[in-house]
């Protein structure tokens, strides 16, 4: 037991003004907040137990020397893990993951034979840490009352369910820890706005819809029927739903109407709208902000993370506190952000997870979930629905036939009715296969059209083709253009289409989902059936032209592009060819369903390519040893590492960049610079570094890849960032 005789209080935090938060005050404040968060999924007592023990290591003489006299760093997390494991028997080990990792991240479980020198949970609970015995005067783990089992419906082999449960309790703890620290460090002066009540958001949506009046055009009448159906179905109980709406059917507004009304009926906290593409998130979020008010819509996608350490400074804590914890009524995010957070082990990413509980989660373009992670993602969805009070809506024009892929404990319900009839009504385009087209022939076809969209599968093809088309009214879209640039170009494209001006667009696949454009003619490089149908949705979208005059032309690119086509694209193309032989109309719901069923059949075990589900399931067999850190490294939606490059080519981006370079605090600046940032694959990033075109931030490393483009001649006013020829054939999306 320690022997602290100093008259100074046992401090958890000290403010600049000399104010002291005692350890007991911090433990109690954190525990109560964690309990409140855990109550959203019926497990508040377990979250409280983590909160009341997480910082008992701060009772040590060594930590008090650290905080009062700037002494050496001290491991103060392990002590709580040791005590909660010892005091709470079977559940103690599960909760020990949360306490041990509340600064550094959830550790791997390891093995019972691990030594104290290893970073696994089994290793850490064997460590000799600074004596912290004085905690017993204030906190006695034996007095913590928790049920013998968590409030949990075990799915299949239980292991995945338990690992997911640990993450959710961990989220309650780290968010509560951050919020309690924030409250003290700012002396209660920070007020967090939780946004407008769901009821009032519905009023805002209805006010928006009422301005359209009674629809008169046939297409708008049908869209209104879909909207009404969604509102009517929202009265049902929580669960898993599909929303199958053909392109052009207005599924974005219909889905948010379902979600808000469903949230009101079932007393749910928020709506989370997950989108596959970072490149179009600003469009959807922007539309929601116009309807519901900017203060009610949190836009959150890939940004810059702060490192986690066992003894983080107050300054870093404040930067991390600025990171979204999704405490907003409407959250618009990406599939990458959503699922990588659910498989992350880091506090900065896991902090928001508990706020997913009791939410309506919409996955727009559900077919875009990477097939190699499909099993893992569907298990997450299953857990959210079965154990965390969520309703999940899989929303798509090409519904990916996932029914048999879910565990038997969960069944889906379709929101819309008469799907075949709807697809027939909304069919606006004929699909025609042209075979191989050279760049020269393709460019000639594009130049002969006044308004045309051509979608390619690779960045090199898009750039080469764009350079061959006429300058007047020509546009290029890709993720090598920063978001502000893309947004401006899309706005001009829509204006020219509306005004009947020349508009020839070469784009990568980013335009296929969520970008509402209407071209008379569309060309699409050969792709999977889902991509083809999404491309068709950009042709004659509003039905202003007869069906027999509206074509989506499928073509095979030159051999030089086919030879470099990534393997991830080849199997969907082969399956699409087989669908073409089976169905006269490959855009029919039956053809789409068969396409996805064949994909799942031929992929087999590849639906869990990295064995993420099985690793977590097997954790129960290995002494509750779950590989949290290992899985976090394995689970990457974008397999190739990407590096962020800031493009200072506007007055605002230049000013923000200059402030960054002179050492101003990076947190808020980097958030604002996201609109001027391009993400590069490793080859392209290192090639540009090699020719001196990039300046790395002083606090940046090759691992985080945050850099600034110093050679602005490499940023083309129409094509965006120009990478070197040997930079590789990365996929655009």
Residue, then its C-alpha position, 0 to 999 in steps of 0.5 A: x500500500x502506498x504511503x502518501x503523506x503530502x497535504x496536497x489532494x490526490x489529484x486526477x487533473x489540475x487546471x491552469x488556474x490551479x483548480x484540482x479535480x480529485x481522483x474520486x471526483x473524476x472516477x465518480x463523474x466518469x462512472x455516472x456518465x458511462x452508466x448513462x451511456x450503457x443504459x441505452x443498451x441495458x448494460x449501464x451497471x457494467x459501464x459504471x464498474x469500468x468508470x469507477x475503477x479506470x483511474x485507480x492507478x492515479x492513487x500511487x505516489x508515482x502518479x501524484x509526483x507526476x501530476x504535481x511535480x512533472x515527474x516521469x510518466x506512469x502506467x495508471x491504467x493497468x491497476x484498474x484492470x488488475x482490480x476489476x479482473x480480481x474483484x468481478x470474477x467471470x465478467x471482470x476479465x471482459x471489463x479489464x480489456x476496457x480499463x486496460x485500454x482506455x488510453x492506448x486502445x483495446x489490447x489483444x487478449x493473449x494467452x495465460x502463459x504470457x509474461x508481464x513484459x507482453x502488452x496483451x491483457x493476460x500479460x498486463x494483469x501480471x505486471x507489478x505496477x506502482x502501489x495504489x492501495x490508498x484507493x481502497x479508502x474511496x473505491x472498493x470493487x467488491x462493493x460494485x454491484x453488477x449482474x452475473x451476465x451482461x444483457x445480451x442475446x448470444x449470436x451463434x458461437x457467442x465469441x463475436x457477440x462478447x467481443x462486440x459487447x466489450x467494444x461498446x462498454x469500452x466506448x461508454x468508458x472512453x467517451x465518459x472519461x473524455x467528457x468528464x475531463x473536458x467538463x473539469x478542464x474547462x470549468x464547466x464552460x463548454x456546452x455540447x449542443x445535442x441538436x433539435x428533437x426528432x419531432x421538430x426535425x420531422x416538422x422541418x422535413x414535412x415543411x420542405x415536402x409541402x413546398x412541392x405541392x401535389x405532384x402532377x408528373x407521373x414520375x413524381x406521383x410514383x416517387x410520392x407513393x414510395x415516400x408515403x409507403x416509407x412513412x407508413x412502414x415507419x410505424x413498425x417495430x425496430x429491426x432489419x429492413x431493406x429499402x429497394x428503390x430503383x434509381x430515380x425513385x427518390x430513395x434518399x428523401x424516402x429513407x430519411x423520412x422512414x428513419x425520422x418517423x421510425x425514430x419518433x415512434x420507437x423513441x430512438x436517439x438519432x439517425x445515422x446515414x452511411x454512404x459508400x463514397x467520401x467523394x459524395x458525402x458533402x452532397x448528401x450532408x449538404x442537402x440534409x443541412x438545407x432541410x434540417x439546419x446545419x446544427x442538426x447534421x454532423x458530417x463525419x468522414x475520414x480525417x486525421x487521427x491523433x495518436x493515443x498514448x498511456x499518458x496523454x497531455x491535456x492539450x492532446x485531450x482537448x484536441x481529441x475532445x473536438x473529435x465527433x462522438x456522434x452526439x447529434x440527431x443526424x449523422x452523415x458518415x461513410x461506410x469506411x468510417x462506420x465499420x472501421x470504427x466498429x473494428x478499431x481498438x483505439x479510443x479516438x475511433x471507438x468513443x462514438x460507438x455507444x451512440x450508435x445504440x438505439x439509432x436508426x442506421x441507413x446504409x445507402x448503396x448497401x451493395x458497396x460493402x466490400x465482399x471480403x468483409x461482408x461476413x464481418x459487417x453483417x455480424x456487426x449489423x446483426x449485433x446492433x439490431x439484436x442487442x443494441x436497440x438499432x433499426x438498420x435499413x439496407x437501401x439500394x437500387x441493386x439490393x444485394x440479396x443478403x437474406x441468407x448471409x445473416x445469422x438465423x436470429x435476424x430476418x429482414x423486411x422489405x419496406x417497399x412493395x410491388x418491386x417488379x412493377x416499380x422497376x418496370x416503371x422507372x426503367x428509363x434506359x436500354x443497355x447495349x454492349x459495344x465490345x472493345x473500343x479504343x481510346x480514339x474511337x471512344x473520344x470520337x463518340x464523346x466529341x460527337x455528342x452534345x451532352x454525354x457521360x463516360x465512366x471508366x474504372x481506372x484513373x489512368x484511363x479517365x485522365x487519358x480519355x479526358x485529354x482527348x475530348x473537346x475543351x468546350x464544356x468538357x469536365x473530369x471527375x475523380x478522387x484526385x480532385x479535392x472535395x471543394x474542387x469536385x463540388x464546384x465541378x458537379x455544380x457546373x455540370x448540373x447547371x449546364x445539363x439544365x440549360x442545355x449547354x455542351x457537357x461532356x464528362x469523363x468520370x470514375x465510378x464516384x459519380x455512380x452513386x448519390x450524384x443526381x445527374x441526368x445525361x441523354x447518353x452514358x458510356x460505361x467501361x465493363x464492370x459488375x452488374x451493380x455498377x452498370x445499373x448505377x451508371x444507367x441511373x445517370x441516363x434519362x433519370x427524369x424520363x424526359x426522353x423516350x426509352x428507345x432513344x436513351x442508351x447506356x453503352x457498355x464497352x471494353x477498354x483497350x488491352x493496356x487498361x484490361x491488363x492492369x485491371x485489378x483482380x477485385x474487378x475481374x470476378x464481378x465482370x465474369x459473373x455479369x457476363x454469365x448473367x447476360x447469358x441467363x437474362x434478357x433484361x439484366x437490370x431486372x430484380x431477378x437478374x440483380x438477385x442472381x448476380x449477388x447470389x453467384x458472387x457469394x457462392x463463388x467467393x465462399x470463405x472469401x466473404x470473411x477473407x481475413x477470418x475476422x469473424x472466426x478469430x472473435x468467435x474462437x476467443x471464447x475457446x481461448x480463455x476469452x482472448x480476443x485479438x482486438x489490436x490484431x483485427x484493427x490492423x487487419x480490417x481496412x476497407x481500402x486495402x492499400x494504405x492511403x496518404x493525405x495531401x493538402x492542396x493549397x490552391x485557393x485563398x482559403x486553403x493557402x491561408x489555412x496551410x500557412x497557419x499550419x506550417x508556422x506551427x498553429x495547433x493542427x486539430x481544427x485547421x486539418x478539419x477545415x483542410x479536409x475540403x482541400x485534401x486528396x488521398x493517395x495510394x502509397x506508390x503515388x505518394x512516395x513518387x511525389x515525395x521523391x521529386x520534391x513535390x510534397x512538404x511533410x508536416x513537421x509532426x508528420x511521419x511516413x505512416x500518417x502521410x500528412x503532407x502539403x503539395x508544394x509544386x502546384x503545377x502538379x494540380x491540374x485545374x480540370x483533372x486534379x492531382x497529376x501523379x507520375x506515370x509509374x505510380x500504378x493503376x489504382x482504382x477510382x472510387 
